[in-house]
């Protein structure tokens, strides 16, 4: 299951985020989204867990929890929607 994580503190590393989710099960990947020009965190990212019940436990346990001074928003990722007026090549 792919999990969307928002309100990530800008100083958080992918290893920090992985550690938080590993308390609920095996994590297959972690990606914090960064600005293309500055390479600074944009404050959100994605975590993938192979076991759906572990992923749901992580969502239930971490959504609204305090993490490095901020309250995380954690839910199942939805498929990306194409935005009108944007051409992808």
Beta strands, then each sheet from edge to edge (+ up, - down):
strand 1: 2-6
strand 2: 29-34
strand 3: 41-48
strand 4: 66-67
strand 5: 70-71
strand 6: 73-76
sheet 1: 2+ 3- 1+ 6-
sheet 2: 4+ 5-
end
